[in-house]
């Protein structure tokens, strides 16, 4: 929910031509807005990727993080809005080149955001955390853990409360 009371929903849209870009709709009062594209990746895939976006807001600042494989280049991207999700700025790639996705994002009161995702590393499936800003994307990145056991860790979640960050 944005600071103005709007409810924000991010989703992977599907065009007639099977383009799967990320969109946001806002509910202001009792009225839903028209969909707004977060970024035009142009990912064409004739299937339903289960790798959806993550959205969070603090006042009028909004973060959206998502996975895309547009152009056969798997990557994790983020974009910020400064106007409660009405428009979005430039998209920044945050992964190290082997993005898998399964993103989670949280907007912090200092106008920065934390994003988590999985990517492949030489050691296995890495859970990565990034601190990001609207003006230049990821400013600090760290690997939280490596999974080299059979099976995936699945979908992590991130939240904050009273200055404490929770990652589950």
N, CA, C and O of each residue as an XYZ file, in Angstrom:
672
protein
N       0.848     -1.167      0.000
C       0.000      0.000      0.000
C       0.899      1.238      0.000
O       1.829      1.348      0.799
N       0.608      2.142     -0.890
C       1.370      3.383     -0.980
C       0.908      4.349      0.108
O      -0.154      4.171      0.703
N       1.719      5.370      0.357
C       1.422      6.341      1.389
C       0.130      7.108      1.169
O      -0.463      7.607      2.126
N      -0.316      7.209     -0.078
C      -1.567      7.908     -0.368
C      -2.789      7.001     -0.201
O      -3.915      7.425     -0.460
N      -2.572      5.760      0.230
C      -3.678      4.823      0.439
C      -3.970      3.928     -0.744
O      -4.792      3.018     -0.639
N      -3.311      4.165     -1.877
C      -3.528      3.303     -3.044
C      -3.022      1.889     -2.757
O      -1.975      1.704     -2.135
N      -3.769      0.917     -3.210
C      -3.335     -0.480     -3.155
C      -2.642     -0.786     -4.478
O      -3.188     -0.508     -5.546
N      -1.444     -1.354     -4.410
C      -0.645     -1.632     -5.608
C      -0.550     -3.138     -5.825
O      -0.349     -3.903     -4.881
N      -0.697     -3.550     -7.074
C      -0.566     -4.954     -7.445
C       0.356     -5.042     -8.650
O       0.117     -4.402     -9.674
N       1.418     -5.844     -8.523
C       2.330     -6.087     -9.649
C       2.068     -7.493    -10.169
O       1.809     -8.417     -9.398
N       2.138     -7.641    -11.485
C       1.876     -8.952    -12.085
C       2.596     -9.054    -13.424
O       3.002     -8.053    -14.014
N       2.741    -10.294    -13.883
C       3.323    -10.538    -15.198
C       2.178    -10.603    -16.201
O       1.364    -11.525    -16.165
N       2.120     -9.626    -17.087
C       1.060     -9.555    -18.083
C       1.355    -10.533    -19.222
O       2.479    -11.013    -19.370
N       0.355    -10.808    -20.000
C       0.496    -11.687    -21.168
C      -0.200    -11.022    -22.342
O      -1.414    -10.822    -22.321
N       0.571    -10.682    -23.367
C      -0.022    -10.073    -24.556
C      -0.497    -11.167    -25.515
O      -0.221    -12.350    -25.319
N      -1.205    -10.747    -26.539
C      -1.665    -11.676    -27.574
C      -0.479    -12.393    -28.221
O      -0.605    -13.540    -28.649
N       0.679    -11.716    -28.292
C       1.880    -12.289    -28.903
C       2.786    -12.997    -27.901
O       3.952    -13.257    -28.196
N       2.257    -13.313    -26.713
C       2.989    -14.043    -25.663
C       4.158    -13.259    -25.074
O       5.151    -13.852    -24.655
N       4.048    -11.925    -25.038
C       5.049    -11.096    -24.369
C       4.658    -11.023    -22.894
O       3.510    -10.726    -22.565
N       5.631    -11.300    -21.995
C       5.356    -11.423    -20.553
C       6.068    -10.328    -19.758
O       6.982    -10.626    -18.989
N       5.672     -9.089    -19.928
C       6.266     -7.977    -19.192
C       5.522     -7.736    -17.875
O       4.401     -8.211    -17.689
N       6.156     -6.998    -16.972
C       5.609     -6.726    -15.649
C       4.805     -5.425    -15.684
O       5.254     -4.416    -16.227
N       3.610     -5.472    -15.093
C       2.710     -4.324    -15.024
C       2.274     -4.098    -13.584
O       2.363     -4.995    -12.745
N       1.801     -2.885    -13.311
C       1.246     -2.538    -12.011
C      -0.123     -1.905    -12.226
O      -0.321     -1.116    -13.150
N      -1.064     -2.265    -11.356
C      -2.350     -1.574    -11.283
C      -2.494     -1.018     -9.868
O      -1.961     -1.577     -8.909
N      -3.223      0.093     -9.756
C      -3.433      0.751     -8.473
C      -4.923      0.876     -8.220
O      -5.698      1.199     -9.120
N      -5.311      0.615     -6.981
C      -6.698      0.849     -6.582
C      -6.726      2.109     -5.735
O      -6.174      2.147     -4.635
N      -7.376      3.140     -6.262
C      -7.516      4.407     -5.560
C      -8.988      4.543     -5.186
O      -9.842      4.692     -6.060
N      -9.284      4.491     -3.900
C     -10.683      4.467     -3.478
C     -11.305      3.158     -3.909
O     -10.882      2.086     -3.476
N     -12.314      3.248     -4.765
C     -12.985      2.035     -5.261
C     -12.680      1.764     -6.728
O     -13.277      0.876     -7.338
N     -11.744      2.536     -7.298
C     -11.480      2.450     -8.734
C     -10.074      1.907     -8.989
O      -9.096      2.373     -8.404
N      -9.994      0.909     -9.878
C      -8.695      0.372    -10.305
C      -8.202      1.161    -11.508
O      -8.977      1.501    -12.402
N      -6.914      1.447    -11.521
C      -6.302      2.183    -12.634
C      -6.133      1.261    -13.834
O      -6.290      0.044    -13.735
N      -5.813      1.868    -14.959
C      -5.368      1.092    -16.103
C      -3.991      0.519    -15.779
O      -3.250      1.116    -14.998
N      -3.634     -0.627    -16.363
C      -2.300     -1.184    -16.121
C      -1.190     -0.248    -16.613
O      -1.311      0.384    -17.662
N      -0.105     -0.176    -15.829
C       1.065      0.629    -16.170
C       2.254     -0.314    -16.310
O       2.547     -1.070    -15.384
N       2.949     -0.285    -17.454
C       4.134     -1.145    -17.576
C       5.254     -0.643    -16.661
O       5.506      0.558    -16.566
N       5.917     -1.585    -15.995
C       7.071     -1.218    -15.185
C       8.277     -1.020    -16.093
O       9.036     -0.063    -15.940
N       8.441     -1.936    -17.039
C       9.539     -1.852    -18.004
C       9.202     -2.775    -19.166
O       8.608     -3.833    -18.960
N       9.570     -2.393    -20.377
C       9.306     -3.207    -21.564
C      10.446     -4.168    -21.850
O      11.269     -3.896    -22.724
N      10.516     -5.289    -21.132
C      11.564     -6.286    -21.388
C      11.357     -6.985    -22.728
O      12.318     -7.273    -23.442
N      10.097     -7.254    -23.063
C       9.802     -7.966    -24.300
C      10.082     -9.461    -24.224
O      10.461    -10.073    -25.223
N       9.896    -10.055    -23.038
C      10.149    -11.484    -22.884
C       9.027    -12.260    -23.561
O       7.882    -12.253    -23.109
N       9.380    -12.927    -24.651
C       8.408    -13.748    -25.371
C       8.589    -15.191    -24.954
O       9.646    -15.786    -25.165
N       7.540    -15.751    -24.355
C       7.569    -17.142    -23.914
C       6.142    -17.672    -23.978
O       5.219    -17.057    -23.443
N       5.968    -18.804    -24.628
C       4.620    -19.374    -24.756
C       4.401    -20.361    -23.612
O       4.184    -21.553    -23.830
N       4.461    -19.846    -22.416
C       4.228    -20.630    -21.208
C       4.000    -19.663    -20.071
O       4.066    -18.447    -20.249
N       3.735    -20.204    -18.920
C       3.463    -19.367    -17.762
C       4.592    -19.494    -16.759
O       4.603    -20.428    -15.957
N       5.545    -18.568    -16.790
C       6.617    -18.649    -15.800
C       6.046    -18.430    -14.399
O       5.277    -17.493    -14.182
N       6.411    -19.276    -13.466
C       5.910    -19.145    -12.097
C       6.750    -18.159    -11.301
O       6.600    -18.046    -10.085
N       7.616    -17.459    -11.975
C       8.604    -16.569    -11.393
C       8.071    -15.137    -11.425
O       8.490    -14.345    -12.269
N       7.155    -14.797    -10.521
C       6.487    -13.509    -10.559
C       7.268    -12.377     -9.917
O       8.340    -12.600     -9.355
N       6.734    -11.155     -9.998
C       7.403     -9.979     -9.445
C       7.149     -9.829     -7.946
O       6.322    -10.529     -7.362
N       7.880     -8.904     -7.349
C       7.668     -8.511     -5.959
C       7.544     -6.995     -5.933
O       8.245     -6.295     -6.663
N       6.651     -6.491     -5.091
C       6.418     -5.048     -5.001
C       6.298     -4.660     -3.531
O       5.772     -5.416     -2.715
N       6.794     -3.470     -3.212
C       6.631     -2.926     -1.869
C       6.673     -1.408     -1.968
O       7.207     -0.849     -2.926
N       6.096     -0.746     -0.953
C       6.047      0.714     -0.939
C       6.328      1.245      0.456
O       6.034      0.596      1.459
N       6.900      2.430      0.496
C       7.052      3.206      1.717
C       6.721      4.638      1.341
O       7.452      5.271      0.579
N       5.625      5.148      1.873
C       5.096      6.453      1.477
C       4.841      6.440     -0.033
O       4.123      5.567     -0.520
N       5.415      7.390     -0.784
C       5.180      7.419     -2.237
C       6.266      6.688     -3.026
O       6.204      6.642     -4.255
N       7.258      6.117     -2.343
C       8.351      5.373     -2.993
C       7.944      3.911     -3.146
O       7.455      3.292     -2.201
N       8.151      3.360     -4.353
C       7.751      1.980     -4.658
C       8.911      1.267     -5.338
O       9.604      1.848     -6.174
N       9.116      0.019     -4.979
C      10.105     -0.844     -5.636
C       9.363     -2.020     -6.266
O       8.461     -2.597     -5.658
N       9.755     -2.367     -7.489
C       9.301     -3.600     -8.130
C      10.546     -4.351     -8.568
O      11.432     -3.783     -9.208
N      10.609     -5.627     -8.222
C      11.706     -6.503     -8.647
C      11.098     -7.662     -9.421
O       9.997     -8.113     -9.104
N      11.815     -8.153    -10.445
C      11.278     -9.245    -11.246
C      12.399     -9.988    -11.959
O      13.523     -9.504    -12.085
N      12.048    -11.174    -12.416
C      12.919    -11.996    -13.243
C      12.434    -11.904    -14.677
O      11.231    -11.840    -14.931
N      13.369    -11.898    -15.611
C      13.037    -11.958    -17.028
C      14.092    -12.793    -17.749
O      15.231    -12.905    -17.294
N      13.704    -13.365    -18.855
C      14.669    -14.062    -19.709
C      14.533    -13.547    -21.144
O      14.707    -14.297    -22.105
N      14.222    -12.262    -21.268
C      14.100    -11.642    -22.587
C      15.412    -11.791    -23.343
O      16.488    -11.623    -22.770
N      15.321    -12.104    -24.617
C      16.504    -12.293    -25.439
C      17.341    -13.483    -25.008
O      18.536    -13.543    -25.296
N      16.711    -14.441    -24.311
C      17.405    -15.617    -23.773
C      18.521    -15.252    -22.803
O      19.511    -15.974    -22.689
N      18.360    -14.129    -22.105
C      19.327    -13.695    -21.096
C      18.602    -13.645    -19.754
O      17.927    -12.660    -19.452
N      18.738    -14.707    -18.938
C      18.090    -14.696    -17.626
C      18.672    -13.598    -16.742
O      19.889    -13.507    -16.581
N      17.809    -12.770    -16.171
C      18.296    -11.677    -15.332
C      17.234    -11.242    -14.327
O      16.042    -11.498    -14.500
N      17.699    -10.585    -13.282
C      16.833    -10.012    -12.253
C      16.944     -8.500    -12.362
O      18.042     -7.946    -12.399
N      15.790     -7.839    -12.412
C      15.766     -6.383    -12.592
C      14.924     -5.726    -11.508
O      14.070     -6.356    -10.885
N      15.192     -4.431    -11.299
C      14.411     -3.620    -10.376
C      14.107     -2.278    -11.034
O      14.859     -1.796    -11.881
N      12.990     -1.692    -10.625
C      12.639     -0.333    -11.038
C      11.923      0.340     -9.875
O      11.230     -0.311     -9.093
N      12.100      1.635     -9.777
C      11.522      2.414     -8.684
C      10.488      3.387     -9.225
O      10.575      3.846    -10.364
N       9.511      3.688     -8.385
C       8.546      4.748     -8.650
C       8.652      5.751     -7.518
O       8.814      5.378     -6.356
N       8.561      7.029     -7.863
C       8.596      8.101     -6.859
C       7.214      8.716     -6.658
O       7.050      9.646     -5.869
N       6.202      8.177     -7.392
C       4.858      8.772     -7.348
C       3.780      7.715     -7.075
O       2.744      7.685     -7.739
N       4.036      6.868     -6.106
C       3.075      5.852     -5.658
C       2.688      4.853     -6.745
O       1.566      4.348     -6.747
N       3.598      4.565     -7.664
C       3.354      3.551     -8.686
C       2.656      4.031     -9.926
O       2.218      3.215    -10.737
N       2.535      5.340    -10.105
C       1.904      5.852    -11.318
C       2.843      5.741    -12.513
O       2.404      5.469    -13.631
N       4.141      5.951    -12.273
C       5.165      5.810    -13.307
C       6.396      5.169    -12.680
O       6.558      5.181    -11.460
N       7.266      4.607    -13.524
C       8.481      3.958    -13.046
C       9.682      4.487    -13.813
O       9.602      4.800    -15.000
N      10.804      4.579    -13.093
C      12.053      5.021    -13.688
C      12.744      3.885    -14.411
O      12.148      2.845    -14.689
N      14.012      4.103    -14.710
C      14.818      3.124    -15.449
C      14.891      1.801    -14.698
O      14.883      1.762    -13.468
N      14.962      0.722    -15.468
C      15.152     -0.608    -14.888
C      16.643     -0.880    -14.777
O      17.407     -0.582    -15.695
N      17.052     -1.447    -13.647
C      18.444     -1.802    -13.405
C      18.552     -3.315    -13.250
O      17.733     -3.937    -12.573
N      19.546     -3.889    -13.867
C      19.838     -5.305    -13.663
C      20.665     -5.432    -12.389
O      21.631     -4.692    -12.205
N      20.293     -6.370    -11.498
C      20.991     -6.490    -10.220
C      21.732     -7.813    -10.036
O      22.578     -7.915     -9.148
N      21.439     -8.825    -10.848
C      22.101    -10.118    -10.663
C      23.521    -10.081    -11.209
O      23.924     -9.127    -11.874
N      24.268    -11.135    -10.914
C      25.666    -11.244    -11.338
C      25.833    -11.958    -12.672
O      26.958    -12.276    -13.057
N      24.757    -12.214    -13.377
C      24.872    -12.815    -14.697
C      24.264    -14.190    -14.835
O      24.178    -14.709    -15.948
N      23.844    -14.794    -13.751
C      23.226    -16.124    -13.800
C      21.926    -16.115    -13.002
O      21.682    -17.020    -12.203
N      21.098    -15.108    -13.211
C      19.863    -14.953    -12.452
C      18.902    -16.108    -12.651
O      18.718    -16.598    -13.766
N      18.298    -16.533    -11.564
C      17.269    -17.569    -11.574
C      15.924    -16.950    -11.226
O      14.880    -17.406    -11.691
N      15.960    -15.904    -10.400
C      14.734    -15.210    -10.032
C      14.266    -15.570     -8.638
O      15.060    -15.665     -7.702
N      12.943    -15.770     -8.514
C      12.294    -15.982     -7.216
C      12.629    -14.806     -6.293
O      13.220    -14.967     -5.225
N      12.229    -13.629     -6.750
C      12.595    -12.363     -6.120
C      11.695    -12.015     -4.942
O      10.552    -12.463     -4.851
N      12.238    -11.211     -4.051
C      11.479    -10.580     -2.973
C      12.084     -9.191     -2.777
O      13.294     -9.012     -2.914
N      11.243     -8.213     -2.458
C      11.728     -6.842     -2.317
C      11.021     -6.155     -1.162
O       9.859     -6.434     -0.868
N      11.739     -5.257     -0.519
C      11.164     -4.439      0.542
C      11.709     -3.017      0.404
O      12.910     -2.813      0.232
N      10.815     -2.051      0.482
C      11.182     -0.635      0.409
C      11.464     -0.152      1.825
O      10.670     -0.403      2.732
N      12.576      0.532      2.023
C      12.970      1.014      3.344
C      12.638      2.498      3.499
O      12.503      3.203      2.498
N      12.504      2.980      4.723
C      12.142      4.392      4.943
C      13.182      5.391      4.440
O      12.858      6.566      4.268
N      14.420      4.961      4.199
C      15.467      5.875      3.721
C      15.507      5.966      2.195
O      16.489      6.458      1.641
N      14.462      5.503      1.504
C      14.331      5.518      0.041
C      15.228      4.493     -0.636
O      15.362      4.517     -1.859
N      15.849      3.592      0.125
C      16.568      2.458     -0.438
C      15.667      1.234     -0.352
O      14.656      1.232      0.351
N      16.055      0.197     -1.081
C      15.293     -1.048     -1.053
C      16.253     -2.212     -0.881
O      17.434     -2.120     -1.215
N      15.725     -3.305     -0.354
C      16.466     -4.560     -0.294
C      15.773     -5.544     -1.211
O      14.548     -5.664     -1.194
N      16.559     -6.249     -2.013
C      16.026     -7.224     -2.961
C      16.770     -8.531     -2.737
O      17.990     -8.532     -2.578
N      16.051     -9.632     -2.725
C      16.685    -10.946     -2.691
C      16.267    -11.715     -3.936
O      15.195    -11.487     -4.497
N      17.137    -12.634     -4.359
C      16.853    -13.496     -5.494
C      17.848    -14.653     -5.474
O      18.797    -14.673     -4.691
N      17.601    -15.604     -6.351
C      18.536    -16.712     -6.523
C      19.258    -16.562     -7.846
O      18.702    -16.079     -8.833
N      20.513    -16.990     -7.840
C      21.287    -17.074     -9.073
C      22.250    -18.241     -8.938
O      22.561    -18.682     -7.832
N      22.719    -18.736    -10.081
C      23.677    -19.841    -10.073
C      25.079    -19.312     -9.860
O      25.471    -18.294    -10.431
N      25.826    -20.016     -9.033
C      27.239    -19.716     -8.820
C      28.020    -21.014     -9.022
O      27.421    -22.074     -9.204
N      29.330    -20.939     -8.990
C      30.157    -22.140     -9.128
C      29.887    -23.142     -8.014
O      30.069    -24.345     -8.203
N      29.453    -22.654     -6.853
C      29.213    -23.524     -5.702
C      27.806    -24.100     -5.662
O      27.580    -25.102     -4.983
N      26.856    -23.498     -6.367
C      25.469    -23.975     -6.345
C      24.488    -22.834     -6.516
O      24.777    -21.836     -7.176
N      23.334    -22.998     -5.915
C      22.253    -22.019     -5.978
C      22.468    -20.983     -4.868
O      22.382    -21.310     -3.684
N      22.747    -19.737     -5.254
C      23.084    -18.692     -4.284
C      21.872    -17.807     -4.015
O      21.211    -17.342     -4.944
N      21.590    -17.579     -2.734
C      20.608    -16.587     -2.325
C      21.365    -15.277     -2.140
O      22.259    -15.186     -1.299
N      21.007    -14.260     -2.929
C      21.740    -12.998     -2.963
C      20.841    -11.882     -2.456
O      19.633    -11.875     -2.696
N      21.455    -10.936     -1.746
C      20.770     -9.757     -1.232
C      21.449     -8.522     -1.803
O      22.676     -8.455     -1.874
N      20.652     -7.553     -2.206
C      21.172     -6.315     -2.781
C      20.482     -5.128     -2.118
O      19.271     -5.145     -1.896
N      21.257     -4.110     -1.807
C      20.717     -2.826     -1.368
C      20.721     -1.928     -2.593
O      21.752     -1.774     -3.248
N      19.573     -1.332     -2.909
C      19.450     -0.588     -4.160
C      18.833      0.785     -3.940
O      18.114      1.028     -2.970
N      19.146      1.683     -4.889
C      18.594      3.038     -4.917
C      18.014      3.313     -6.296
O      18.402      2.692     -7.286
N      17.092      4.242     -6.342
C      16.419      4.580     -7.596
C      17.346      5.206     -8.618
O      17.084      5.111     -9.816
N      18.435      5.850     -8.178
C      19.292      6.562     -9.114
C      20.397      5.708     -9.729
O      20.959      6.086    -10.756
N      20.724      4.553     -9.117
C      21.798      3.755     -9.710
C      21.693      2.259     -9.455
O      22.676      1.541     -9.635
N      20.548      1.777     -9.048
C      20.365      0.333     -8.887
C      21.109     -0.217     -7.687
O      21.152      0.414     -6.631
N      21.690     -1.380     -7.848
C      22.339     -2.095     -6.751
C      23.631     -1.396     -6.336
O      24.546     -1.228     -7.142
N      23.691     -0.992     -5.072
C      24.888     -0.311     -4.573
C      25.710     -1.205     -3.650
O      26.882     -0.922     -3.401
N      25.116     -2.272     -3.144
C      25.837     -3.234     -2.301
C      25.159     -4.586     -2.453
O      23.938     -4.698     -2.348
N      25.963     -5.607     -2.700
C      25.425     -6.951     -2.948
C      26.192     -7.945     -2.082
O      27.403     -7.818     -1.904
N      25.474     -8.941     -1.540
C      26.162     -9.996     -0.804
C      25.404    -11.308     -0.946
O      24.177    -11.334     -1.037
N      26.163    -12.385     -0.961
C      25.573    -13.719     -0.973
C      25.216    -14.086      0.458
O      26.061    -14.035      1.351
N      23.961    -14.454      0.670
C      23.484    -14.819      2.001
C      23.823    -16.273      2.313
O      24.270    -16.588      3.416
N      23.611    -17.143      1.353
C      23.930    -18.554      1.538
C      23.966    -19.258      0.200
O      23.453    -18.754     -0.799
N      24.586    -20.442      0.191
C      24.681    -21.283     -1.005
C      23.975    -22.596     -0.711
O      24.227    -23.236      0.310
N      23.092    -22.989     -1.613
C      22.443    -24.287     -1.517
C      23.103    -25.211     -2.530
O      23.011    -24.976     -3.735
N      23.767    -26.257     -2.055
C      24.332    -27.240     -2.983
C      23.730    -28.617     -2.737
O      24.240    -29.627     -3.223
N      22.636    -28.645     -1.974
C      21.896    -29.887     -1.743
C      20.904    -30.091     -2.882
O      20.563    -29.135     -3.579
N      20.440    -31.311     -3.081
C      19.415    -31.539     -4.107
C      18.152    -30.729     -3.784
O      17.778    -30.586     -2.620
N      17.527    -30.223     -4.786
C      16.298    -29.460     -4.598
C      16.575    -27.987     -4.364
O      17.673    -27.597     -3.969
N      15.573    -27.192     -4.612
C      15.685    -25.745     -4.508
C      15.210    -25.265     -3.144
O      14.465    -25.957     -2.450
N      15.652    -24.079     -2.776
C      15.192    -23.440     -1.542
C      13.810    -22.833     -1.756
O      13.102    -22.562     -0.786
N      13.426    -22.624     -2.965
C      12.132    -22.069     -3.359
C      12.076    -20.557     -3.269
O      12.962    -19.885     -3.797
N      11.052    -19.992     -2.610
C      10.755    -18.572     -2.693
C      10.971    -17.863     -1.353
O      10.109    -17.944     -0.479
N      12.094    -17.175     -1.171
C      12.304    -16.453      0.087
C      11.392    -15.232      0.168
O      10.913    -14.728     -0.848
N      11.164    -14.775      1.377
C      10.381    -13.565      1.622
C      11.206    -12.638      2.494
O      11.997    -13.099      3.317
N      11.030    -11.333      2.319
C      11.766    -10.342      3.104
C      10.775     -9.292      3.598
O       9.841     -8.915      2.891
N      11.000     -8.826      4.832
C      10.137     -7.808      5.430
C      10.970     -7.002      6.425
O      12.074     -7.402      6.795
N      10.428     -5.866      6.852
C      11.092     -5.084      7.897
C      10.046     -4.547      8.855
O       8.894     -4.311      8.491
N      10.487     -4.363     10.092
C       9.622     -3.795     11.122
C      10.506     -3.192     12.207
O      11.407     -3.856     12.718
N      10.251     -1.954     12.552
C      10.989     -1.270     13.618
C      12.509     -1.356     13.413
O      13.251     -1.560     14.374
N      12.970     -1.201     12.168
C      14.390     -1.176     11.885
C      15.049     -2.537     11.798
O      16.269     -2.620     11.661
N      14.272     -3.605     11.874
C      14.819     -4.964     11.792
C      14.377     -5.583     10.464
O      13.213     -5.480     10.076
N      15.331     -6.232      9.770
C      15.035     -6.906      8.506
C      14.843     -8.386      8.797
O      15.641     -8.997      9.507
N      13.781     -8.955      8.244
C      13.480    -10.378      8.399
C      13.552    -11.042      7.033
O      12.994    -10.537      6.059
N      14.236    -12.171      6.966
C      14.346    -12.946      5.729
C      13.970    -14.385      6.058
O      14.591    -15.021      6.908
N      12.960    -14.884      5.384
C      12.486    -16.246      5.643
C      12.494    -17.032      4.348
O      12.131    -18.208      4.338
